[in-house]
Amino acid sequence: MARSALINVMVAAATKAGRSLTRDFNELENLQVSLKGPGDFVSEADLKAEKTLRDALNKARPGYSFLLEEGGVVDTGSEHRWIIDPLDGTTNFLHSNPHFAVSVALESHGQLIAGVIYNPATEELFTAEKGRGAFLNDRRLRVAARTEMDECVIASGIPALNKRGHGVALFHQRNIMNKVAGVRATGSAALNLAYVAAGRFDGYFESGLAAWDMAAGLLMVREAGGFASEPDPKSSMYETGRVVAGNETIHANLRKIINQPLPESLQTSKT
């Protein structure tokens, strides 16, 4: 598959950041780590990878805006914006679990047009460009074709115990677990979405996410023939932090489950 110039730029930046992460992954005992919030860590590796990405992308496409997990918003007034998570799956990374990724998306005039998700530990490179499909190491991806919920494996994530939304997430988890073959909580939203695009997971749901967690993966799923959206069609994923993904049938079924009324105790506390 011949990659576009844009994807080549993004891949070069992501793989360069990936090399930095690989070095740090092999020397975890030397990393400086800080706690941003409950179950939410930032390491020296995150910061170095983010700087690598920002420098490389800014050099290749000067003047574009940025939305960065660690660096926040850099608004240049451009209609083009990079959305970056330099290390999605930091907790996995810090526990020597090789399930983490660099995630880079490009938004143009408010639309996602390109995404790259790269796991340097496995050397798996997921790419997608609007209207051109999704690929894993240059092999075309399609979402899984299963339509029976009891045959499906669904990916998810649960906020830490003392994080807002923990109780609601468990409520949805229980309802879905009763209907499917299995639920997997992997610790990386970007890879969960990439795995839906690759057909490794039949569906995915999670709450408490930020734009950088899911931007590249949303495009990946859609370009693989799937659906990815907020469970409530009237709401915005970037505002609520909730996402549901899968093929047309599984996506619709997951939305129905998640839109079931919450128990009164959860409606009151939103815990």
QUIGIPE-V221796 format. One line per field, one symbol per residue. burial: 1 if it has 16 or more other ideal C-beta (glycine too) atoms within 10 Angstrom, else 0. A space follows every 10 residues. Layout:
BEGIN
burial = ???
END
This chain:
BEGIN
burial = 0000011011 1011101101 1001100000 0000000000 0110111111 1111011100 1001111111 0000000000 1111111111 0111000011 1111111000 0111111111 1001111110 0011110000 1011010010 0111111110 0000111110 1110010001 0010011111 1111111111 1111111110 1111111111 1111111111 1000001000 1111111011 1011101100 0000000000 1
END
